Amino acid sequence: MNNKPRVSSAYHHGAPCTRTHQIGAILLVAATFFFTRLFDQSFSLCNFNHNIASHNDIIRVADGNGGALSWPERGYGSHLSLKIYVYDENEIDGLKALLYGRDGTITANACLKGQWGTQVKIHRLLLQSQFRTTKKEEADLFFVPAYVKCVRIMGGLNDKEINQTYVKVISQMPYFRRSGGRDHIFVFPSGAGAHLFRSWATYINRSIILTPEGDRTDKRDTSAFNTWKDIIIPGNIDDGMTKDGARIVQPLPLSKRKYLGNYLGRAQKKVGRLKLIELAKQYPVKLESPELNFSGPNKFGRLEYFQHLRNAKFCLAPRGESSWTLRFYESFFVECVPVILSDQVELPFQNVIDYTQISIKWPSNLIGPQLLEYLASVPDEDIEAMIARGRHVRCLWVYALESKPCSAMQGILWELQRKVRQFHQSAETFWLHNRTIVNRNLVEFSHWKPPMPLP
């Protein structure tokens, strides 16, 4: 008799495989495949998004209103690391004349006033800048100070003298010759732009030009502004309007403003301006355009100007002698929405600011009742929102010390950093196997003596 325990056949041979088991196994395999693929795709997508984020890293700059403005890291770097050499007025013969006139009687303080004061402010701020270097050999960029717009207006130099003096000054700059001027900075603060220097196209057409003016084709065949090398800068707003808490005029609540829009400026025989003045006569309840007198008993002082400017929801900014207008920048400090009526206008810091959020640009050929109808249709809550966003941006219109977290100078420095070149060359610059820089006569750079031939 066999007393060995019997082993269950079910355990020994396995349970019978039913159709239900087969279907379950197939579903398990399919689910495993699906989730494995999903995980792989999710992982790849995370890596892709991470790469996109790393390419679009931004540099945050506090705006002074609890917000921040952002420069994209790509093309700018993660922090400012410039070295700028500022030419001293005494080191180059002729430079003083570009600053103070032929007789030296024009003062920097006199040139600080008005919409062209940026030529003085930028110079002074660079002299105090932590990014200034006194060693030419380590400089990334070179700043050439000049107050020629002011000097010309005040009779210190005429057009011919300005041209001759610029050529004389440039011919004494070995570093200008080395790079063909590519690393040299010039400020032209008015609508004339670099045309103040009549021979700009011959001598500084490769240099970096700081100007509020991006177009001058109404009176010239070509504009002196080049999108790829030059920098649009804000105009010079009255200091009394840019000081926090101590402005000469405070904004009015939207509900207390008398007009829908205003235009405060002279006609200057410009089509757009003439249209606005005529439109104000047709619709005096909606649009204000008073006659501006700058002398006599009815003189329009700066206090009266800003009091009128703040009394409308929209501040209209048409083209004048040139495409840019100071009124655009002023509108942010009386807190009216600027309406740009200048088709060719160029605006500053476009890599940072989305102008559709803070302003309106309207075709200049459609200045008329249709414009007023459109402006009247904009809800007050949208106007308030645009004004609020403008508060975060307007710090970039203020020429202040670098200690301020947001300023026009901060914006200019970031834009200048994009212009820095590792290598410098020109048509008259050559180099040898041992990295020695020479001129066409094989004279080493350290021995170049002014005056040097220019193109």
Salt bridges, closest charged atoms under 4 A:
ASP63 OD2 - HIS392 ND1 2.51
GLU91 OE1 - LYS136 NZ 2.95
ASP93 OD2 - LYS168 NZ 2.93
GLU138 OE1 - LYS83 NZ 3.87
ASP159 OD1 - ARG152 NE 2.50
ASP159 OD2 - ARG198 NH2 3.05
GLU161 OE1 - ARG102 NH2 2.70
ASP183 OD2 - ARG178 NH2 3.62
ASP183 OD1 - HIS184 ND1 2.85
ASP183 OD2 - HIS424 ND1 3.34
ASP215 OD2 - ARG319 NH2 3.16
ASP218 OD1 - ARG319 NH2 3.45
ASP230 OD1 - LYS229 NZ 2.71
ASP238 OD1 - ARG302 NH1 2.62
ASP239 OD1 - LYS121 NZ 2.67
ASP244 OD1 - ARG247 NH2 3.43
GLU288 OE2 - HIS308 ND1 2.49
GLU321 OE1 - LYS219 NZ 2.63
GLU321 OE1 - LYS270 NZ 3.96
GLU335 OE2 - ARG391 NE 2.88
GLU335 OE2 - ARG394 NH1 3.02
ASP380 OD1 - LYS313 NZ 2.94
GLU428 OE1 - ARG177 NH2 3.75
GLU428 OE1 - ARG440 NE 2.89
